[in-house]
Amino acid sequence: MAKWIMKTRRIFVVIVISAMFTFAQISTAAPVLTPGQDVSVREGDTWSEAKFVRVEGRKYLVKYPDGTEEWITADRLRVSGDVGTGETSPVKPAGTPANTPAKPAAPGGTAISLEGPFAEIELRALKGVDKRASGVIAVKPTTRPSAAFTDLTPSAGVPFTRVEELIICPDTPGIVVAVGGRQGDVTPLTCIDINTPANTESRALTAHEHRIVTAADAGRVVVTRPESFGSQTLHLWEYLDGQYHLRANYTFVAEGKNRRSDEAILLSPTRLLVRSGGDNFLIDLRTRKQIAFIQSGDIKLHASGQILLTSKGRTNLVLRPSDLAILAELGNGQSSFSIDPTGTYVAAGNGRSVTVGKLATKTQTGQIGGLTRTGKMDLVGPDSLIVDGAIYYDLKTGIPVWRYKASNDKSVMLPNGQMLYVATVDGRTMICMTTVPDASAAGALTEASPEKFVISPGARIAIVGDLGAIGDAAAARKNLETAISSAGHKADDTATQFKLTVTTEAGPTGKFAVREFQMGGPPVVREVDAPSTIVTTVLTKDEGVIWKRELKFSAQVIINRRQDESLEQAVAAAGKPNPTRLGALDIPGYVVKPEPDGKLATLGESTLTRIGFVADKPADD
């Protein structure tokens, strides 16, 4: 019988926040609608028919003829006009003049400042089985814009030269908040409306040494964090009458001690997701009560605002924002992963390679290797991956096709499948959304000649080295042949131009710690030596290195220990090389000829200008 042993890790976390004043709800008058009433919903530049179901806060639930339901904001909703005219009129809150926001009440009549009072909310890391959702992921797609490039820069300009953060508003996914660098106590920001650019608005938040970390309700509600080291508070603000007003202060406590929230995402004006101590908690700000919990890694928001992405151990998870229920569980948890705007395909990367698959069936549709690193990934389509907003990879071939260059830029994938860039162009801050890959990149991929690559599929590669040092020479060779053929090449020991050389050597010795329980006493932490082995694989062409990987074998968080095996023996066994891992080597199918300066080589480059990305390196150079 196998025993599973896990490294010592603190799992139980409690964050406490006790109420010192009543949270001021951000008020909005209900629209004049009745359940079952016919409405029209804007999808990009078209309108879809639906029926109104109900309203909660500033969100309206509508039901489409096919039975699907969606929460939307008032700016996307229109009600029927005169019978037979086909005209519609936008929904307006009842009793509220146009462009005049309703003023919320003061928080319990208590004066509030950044110094207090503070609300305290108790969060508990609940033990038990994670909640799972039935059904499939249903991300309602947004109509793709007709223009390949749209300049969204306001006519009055952007009030900052350096963008610090781009924040998607989950409850209004057509809105992106661009946060500029703080100027004294003032943080400038621009609320970008990709559907109606005329509604894009620049604002400012005044708070001493505070940073905006998340936003909702089209940027009308934001949360800030003090920039001082070790700060443990969050602060909620609402935009009314041309300025942001402080509405609530929060502190976090774990096991009776103040704790810092590592991350925060406003899912709506009244729902806050916070991460602390390796756990994630969903809070209802109206009641200051925890409504959901999941133990997982960093949580990212999908471009649609309709799903969350996270990882738990060696598994990637797709979560439902309303209750953190698991919608999908993907094996082989990776450090980076991205889901395309429609919620159909998923890309997962481990730093060197990326695997792409269909989310519903969990079937793999492609894999690329040989990446310098994966970085921030945006899967803009089933065959198109953008890394760090700059490098376009074609997922059918694995080729780094094109480099998109912009100065002082930040980028984010939009729910319509395009990329939003905020960058410096001609000395001014520019906001734009554009389709990538563009025509230049597509043309380069179609017209690329073999002379562009140092290796391409079909190469014959000789396997060189002492495979016996890995333990089982026959198994090692078989797995290396699998890795070579997966990249489109062929293993051939008579080959002289391409060689894959394998070397094995002892790695550093570390420590492996376990917590052992004793009868009648507290648990004791025990440490043992943890040896390791390094297996290096180098691919050469005419003796020149074109690709290299190192595999480290050592005891990780969990080891498999047999009943007749000591802890020392199990840890030592984990440090011996396993030939099976060689079959997963991310040997590249294509390698573009390197650039003279050593940067990642692509088939071409474009620079962002006032009219969009313009190619500055012909693909046939």
ZAMARGU-4260 file (C-alpha; in steps of 0.2 Angstrom, whole numbers, plus 5000, padded with zeros to 4 digits):
<rodrens>
0) 5000/5000/5000 | 5007/5017/4995 | 5008/5031/5008 | 5006/5049/5002 | 5017/5061/5011
5) 5016/5080/5009 | 5028/5093/5014 | 5023/5104/5029 | 5011/5117/5024 | 5000/5128/5034
10) 4982/5126/5027 | 4970/5133/5039 | 4968/5151/5037 | 4955/5163/5045 | 4953/5181/5040
15) 4942/5192/5051 | 4934/5208/5048 | 4921/5214/5061 | 4909/5227/5057 | 4911/5245/5065
20) 4898/5253/5054 | 4885/5249/5042 | 4891/5247/5024 | 4883/5260/5013 | 4875/5251/4998
25) 4878/5259/4981 | 4860/5264/4977 | 4852/5263/4960 | 4834/5265/4957 | 4825/5251/4948
30) 4821/5252/4930 | 4802/5253/4924 | 4802/5235/4918 | 4790/5220/4922 | 4795/5201/4921
35) 4792/5194/4904 | 4793/5211/4895 | 4800/5211/4878 | 4818/5220/4877 | 4832/5221/4865
40) 4850/5217/4870 | 4865/5225/4861 | 4878/5213/4855 | 4892/5224/4847 | 4884/5233/4833
45) 4868/5222/4832 | 4853/5219/4843 | 4846/5203/4850 | 4828/5200/4856 | 4825/5194/4873
50) 4813/5195/4888 | 4816/5204/4905 | 4817/5192/4920 | 4822/5202/4935 | 4834/5215/4941
55) 4847/5214/4955 | 4856/5231/4959 | 4863/5238/4942 | 4862/5221/4933 | 4847/5215/4923
60) 4844/5196/4919 | 4837/5193/4902 | 4832/5177/4893 | 4835/5174/4875 | 4823/5163/4864
65) 4835/5148/4864 | 4833/5148/4883 | 4850/5155/4888 | 4850/5169/4901 | 4863/5183/4904
70) 4866/5197/4917 | 4868/5213/4908 | 4870/5232/4912 | 4857/5245/4907 | 4868/5252/4893
75) 4865/5236/4883 | 4847/5236/4886 | 4833/5244/4876 | 4814/5242/4878 | 4801/5241/4864
80) 4794/5258/4858 | 4778/5262/4849 | 4769/5247/4842 | 4774/5243/4824 | 4788/5256/4822
85) 4802/5244/4827 | 4810/5258/4837 | 4817/5256/4854 | 4822/5267/4868 | 4836/5265/4881
90) 4832/5259/4899 | 4833/5273/4911 | 4832/5271/4930 | 4815/5277/4936 | 4814/5294/4944
95) 4832/5298/4940 | 4836/5312/4928 | 4848/5307/4914 | 4867/5308/4918 | 4863/5312/4936
100) 4868/5298/4948 | 4858/5295/4964 | 4867/5299/4980 | 4870/5285/4992 | 4867/5288/5010
105) 4881/5291/5022 | 4888/5275/5030 | 4877/5274/5046 | 4879/5292/5048 | 4897/5289/5053
110) 4911/5301/5046 | 4923/5290/5037 | 4941/5293/5032 | 4956/5283/5027 | 4961/5282/5045
115) 4944/5274/5050 | 4932/5267/5055 | 4936/5250/5048 | 4924/5236/5044 | 4930/5218/5050
120) 4924/5203/5041 | 4927/5185/5047 | 4933/5173/5034 | 4936/5154/5037 | 4945/5142/5027
125) 4932/5128/5027 | 4936/5110/5026 | 4927/5099/5014 | 4924/5095/4996 | 4924/5109/4984
130) 4908/5115/4976 | 4905/5109/4958 | 4893/5116/4945 | 4883/5105/4933 | 4882/5108/4915
135) 4895/5116/4903 | 4904/5132/4902 | 4893/5145/4893 | 4902/5161/4888 | 4891/5172/4878
140) 4901/5178/4863 | 4902/5197/4859 | 4900/5202/4840 | 4917/5205/4833 | 4919/5223/4828
145) 4919/5227/4809 | 4936/5237/4810 | 4952/5228/4812 | 4959/5244/4821 | 4950/5257/4832
150) 4958/5272/4840 | 4949/5274/4857 | 4959/5289/4863 | 4948/5303/4870 | 4948/5319/4860
155) 4954/5328/4876 | 4968/5316/4877 | 4973/5304/4891 | 4979/5312/4908 | 4994/5301/4911
160) 5010/5296/4901 | 5013/5279/4910 | 4999/5266/4912 | 5001/5255/4928 | 4986/5243/4926
165) 4972/5238/4914 | 4957/5232/4924 | 4942/5223/4916 | 4926/5227/4925 | 4918/5209/4928
170) 4900/5216/4928 | 4903/5227/4913 | 4915/5218/4902 | 4915/5231/4888 | 4923/5243/4900
175) 4942/5243/4904 | 4949/5254/4917 | 4967/5261/4913 | 4976/5267/4928 | 4990/5279/4926
180) 5005/5282/4937 | 5001/5292/4953 | 5005/5310/4953 | 5007/5316/4971 | 4991/5310/4980
185) 4981/5310/4963 | 4979/5294/4953 | 4973/5297/4935 | 4962/5284/4927 | 4952/5282/4911
190) 4937/5272/4909 | 4937/5265/4892 | 4921/5260/4883 | 4925/5248/4869 | 4907/5247/4863
195) 4903/5266/4863 | 4920/5275/4862 | 4911/5292/4865 | 4907/5287/4883 | 4926/5285/4887
200) 4929/5296/4902 | 4945/5301/4911 | 4944/5304/4930 | 4955/5306/4945 | 4955/5298/4963
205) 4963/5307/4977 | 4971/5297/4991 | 4988/5298/4999 | 5000/5284/4993 | 4985/5273/4987
210) 4985/5261/4972 | 4969/5256/4963 | 4968/5237/4962 | 4951/5232/4955 | 4935/5240/4948
215) 4917/5237/4944 | 4901/5245/4938 | 4910/5253/4923 | 4923/5260/4934 | 4911/5269/4946
220) 4916/5258/4960 | 4935/5255/4964 | 4945/5247/4978 | 4962/5254/4983 | 4977/5248/4994
225) 4990/5258/5003 | 5007/5257/4994 | 5016/5256/5011 | 5025/5240/5014 | 5015/5227/5023
230) 4998/5236/5022 | 4984/5225/5027 | 4969/5236/5022 | 4957/5238/5007 | 4947/5254/5004
235) 4931/5255/4993 | 4926/5271/4983 | 4911/5277/4973 | 4911/5290/4959 | 4898/5303/4961
240) 4896/5321/4956 | 4913/5321/4947 | 4924/5313/4960 | 4927/5297/4970 | 4920/5296/4988
245) 4927/5284/5001 | 4913/5272/5006 | 4921/5259/5017 | 4937/5253/5024 | 4942/5235/5027
250) 4955/5225/5037 | 4959/5207/5037 | 4963/5196/5052 | 4969/5177/5052 | 4969/5167/5068
255) 4967/5183/5078 | 4981/5193/5069 | 4980/5206/5055 | 4983/5198/5038 | 4986/5206/5021
260) 4975/5202/5006 | 4987/5197/4992 | 4974/5200/4979 | 4957/5207/4977 | 4944/5207/4963
265) 4927/5216/4963 | 4915/5205/4954 | 4901/5218/4957 | 4899/5233/4968 | 4893/5222/4982
270) 4904/5206/4979 | 4923/5206/4983 | 4934/5191/4980 | 4950/5192/4991 | 4965/5180/4992
275) 4975/5178/5008 | 4987/5165/5014 | 4984/5154/4999 | 4965/5154/5000 | 4952/5163/4991
280) 4936/5170/4999 | 4920/5178/4991 | 4912/5191/5002 | 4895/5199/5001 | 4899/5217/5006
285) 4881/5221/5010 | 4881/5209/5025 | 4900/5207/5027 | 4898/5188/5027 | 4908/5175/5018
290) 4898/5167/5004 | 4910/5155/4996 | 4928/5148/4999 | 4941/5139/4988 | 4959/5134/4992
295) 4968/5138/4976 | 4981/5149/4968 | 4981/5166/4960 | 4964/5169/4952 | 4962/5178/4935
300) 4947/5185/4927 | 4942/5180/4910 | 4940/5193/4897 | 4921/5190/4897 | 4919/5193/4916
305) 4909/5177/4916 | 4922/5164/4922 | 4937/5164/4934 | 4953/5155/4931 | 4964/5148/4944
310) 4975/5133/4949 | 4975/5121/4963 | 4990/5110/4966 | 4994/5102/4949 | 4976/5106/4942
315) 4969/5121/4933 | 4952/5126/4937 | 4938/5136/4929 | 4926/5144/4942 | 4909/5152/4942
320) 4911/5169/4949 | 4894/5169/4959 | 4899/5155/4971 | 4917/5149/4966 | 4909/5132/4960
325) 4921/5122/4949 | 4915/5122/4931 | 4929/5113/4923 | 4945/5104/4930 | 4960/5102/4919
330) 4974/5090/4923 | 4993/5095/4922 | 4991/5111/4931 | 5002/5124/4923 | 5010/5141/4929
335) 5000/5150/4915 | 4984/5147/4906 | 4971/5156/4896 | 4954/5153/4888 | 4949/5160/4872
340) 4935/5174/4872 | 4921/5161/4867 | 4926/5149/4881 | 4929/5135/4869 | 4948/5133/4869
345) 4961/5133/4883 | 4980/5135/4882 | 4991/5130/4897 | 5010/5133/4898 | 5023/5127/4910
350) 5036/5141/4905 | 5043/5132/4890 | 5029/5124/4881 | 5010/5126/4878 | 4997/5114/4876
355) 4980/5119/4868 | 4964/5109/4869 | 4945/5110/4868 | 4938/5114/4885 | 4921/5104/4884
360) 4929/5088/4879 | 4946/5091/4886 | 4954/5084/4870 | 4971/5091/4865 | 4971/5101/4848
365) 4989/5106/4848 | 5006/5108/4857 | 5021/5119/4854 | 5038/5119/4862 | 5054/5128/4862
370) 5047/5144/4870 | 5060/5155/4879 | 5046/5157/4892 | 5027/5158/4892 | 5024/5174/4902
375) 5006/5182/4901 | 4996/5172/4888 | 4981/5178/4878 | 4973/5164/4868 | 4964/5175/4855
380) 4958/5161/4844 | 4960/5142/4843 | 4976/5144/4833 | 4983/5160/4839 | 4992/5164/4855
385) 4999/5181/4860 | 5013/5180/4874 | 5016/5196/4884 | 5005/5206/4872 | 5020/5206/4860
390) 5024/5189/4852 | 5011/5180/4841 | 5013/5161/4840 | 5004/5150/4827 | 4998/5135/4837
395) 4997/5124/4822 | 5016/5125/4818 | 5023/5132/4835 | 5031/5146/4825 | 5034/5163/4834
400) 5027/5172/4819 | 5027/5190/4823 | 5033/5203/4836 | 5021/5218/4840 | 5031/5233/4847
405) 5024/5247/4857 | 5032/5259/4869 | 5027/5259/4888 | 5013/5248/4884 | 5000/5237/4893
410) 4988/5226/4885 | 4973/5215/4889 | 4962/5203/4878 | 4945/5209/4876 | 4928/5199/4875
415) 4927/5203/4857 | 4943/5193/4853 | 4953/5209/4850 | 4968/5216/4860 | 4967/5233/4869
420) 4984/5242/4870 | 4988/5258/4880 | 5005/5264/4874 | 5015/5280/4870 | 5014/5285/4852
425) 5023/5300/4846 | 5025/5306/4864 | 5007/5305/4868 | 4997/5291/4877 | 4986/5281/4864
430) 4972/5269/4868 | 4967/5257/4854 | 4959/5240/4851 | 4966/5230/4836 | 4965/5213/4828
435) 4980/5202/4831 | 4987/5193/4822 | 4985/5205/4808 | 4987/5204/4789 | 5006/5206/4790
440) 5008/5191/4802 | 4996/5180/4792 | 5005/5184/4776 | 5022/5180/4784 | 5016/5163/4789
445) 5009/5159/4772 | 5024/5165/4763 | 5038/5159/4775 | 5052/5149/4766 | 5063/5135/4773
450) 5077/5147/4773 | 5069/5156/4787 | 5072/5142/4799 | 5087/5133/4807 | 5075/5118/4809
455) 5058/5113/4802 | 5048/5097/4803 | 5055/5082/4794 | 5073/5084/4801 | 5082/5068/4805
460) 5090/5069/4823 | 5103/5057/4830 | 5102/5053/4849 | 5119/5054/4857 | 5124/5051/4875
465) 5125/5038/4889 | 5106/5034/4891 | 5111/5020/4904 | 5114/5034/4916 | 5095/5038/4916
470) 5092/5020/4923 | 5083/5011/4909 | 5092/5015/4892 | 5079/5006/4881 | 5065/5016/4890
475) 5074/5032/4889 | 5077/5030/4870 | 5059/5025/4867 | 5053/5041/4876 | 5066/5052/4867
480) 5060/5045/4850 | 5042/5049/4855 | 5047/5067/4859 | 5056/5069/4842 | 5042/5062/4832
485) 5029/5073/4842 | 5039/5088/4835 | 5037/5082/4817 | 5055/5075/4816 | 5062/5057/4814
490) 5075/5049/4826 | 5090/5043/4815 | 5107/5038/4823 | 5115/5040/4806 | 5111/5059/4805
495) 5126/5070/4806 | 5118/5088/4804 | 5106/5087/4819 | 5110/5079/4836 | 5101/5077/4852
500) 5114/5075/4866 | 5109/5069/4883 | 5120/5070/4899 | 5116/5065/4917 | 5124/5072/4932
505) 5121/5073/4951 | 5111/5089/4956 | 5111/5099/4973 | 5105/5090/4989 | 5091/5099/4997
510) 5080/5095/5012 | 5063/5087/5012 | 5052/5090/5028 | 5037/5080/5034 | 5026/5083/5050
515) 5025/5067/5060 | 5011/5064/5073 | 5015/5057/5090 | 5003/5049/5103 | 5000/5061/5117
520) 5010/5075/5110 | 5011/5088/5097 | 5017/5084/5079 | 5035/5085/5075 | 5043/5091/5059
525) 5057/5079/5053 | 5069/5084/5039 | 5079/5072/5028 | 5092/5075/5014 | 5084/5076/4997
530) 5097/5072/4983 | 5093/5077/4965 | 5098/5072/4947 | 5100/5084/4932 | 5097/5077/4915
535) 5102/5090/4901 | 5096/5088/4883 | 5104/5099/4869 | 5099/5100/4851 | 5113/5105/4839
540) 5114/5109/4820 | 5131/5107/4813 | 5138/5107/4831 | 5129/5124/4835 | 5116/5124/4849
545) 5099/5128/4844 | 5089/5122/4859 | 5092/5116/4877 | 5082/5109/4891 | 5086/5104/4909
550) 5076/5091/4919 | 5078/5091/4938 | 5073/5075/4947 | 5070/5077/4966 | 5057/5075/4979
555) 5043/5088/4977 | 5028/5092/4988 | 5021/5074/4987 | 5031/5058/4986 | 5025/5040/4984
560) 5032/5029/4999 | 5030/5010/4999 | 5024/5002/5016 | 5041/4993/5017 | 5051/5009/5013
565) 5059/5021/5024 | 5057/5040/5022 | 5075/5042/5017 | 5073/5028/5004 | 5058/5036/4997
570) 5065/5053/4996 | 5081/5046/4988 | 5071/5036/4975 | 5062/5053/4970 | 5079/5060/4966
575) 5083/5047/4953 | 5079/5051/4934 | 5063/5044/4927 | 5064/5040/4908 | 5046/5043/4906
580) 5048/5062/4908 | 5059/5062/4892 | 5044/5058/4882 | 5036/5075/4886 | 5051/5085/4881
585) 5045/5101/4871 | 5057/5099/4857 | 5052/5112/4844 | 5046/5108/4827 | 5052/5125/4820
590) 5066/5137/4826 | 5067/5153/4817 | 5084/5159/4812 | 5091/5169/4827 | 5092/5188/4827
595) 5110/5196/4829 | 5106/5203/4846 | 5100/5186/4853 | 5082/5191/4855 | 5068/5179/4851
600) 5068/5177/4832 | 5051/5180/4823 | 5046/5181/4804 | 5043/5200/4806 | 5039/5214/4817
605) 5027/5229/4818 | 5027/5245/4827 | 5011/5253/4834 | 5007/5270/4826 | 4992/5282/4826
610) 4985/5271/4812 | 4988/5254/4820 | 5002/5242/4819 | 5013/5245/4804 | 5026/5232/4798
615) 5044/5238/4799 | 5052/5222/4794 | 5047/5213/4777 | 5043/5195/4780 | 5055/5190/4765
620) 5071/5198/4772
</rodrens>
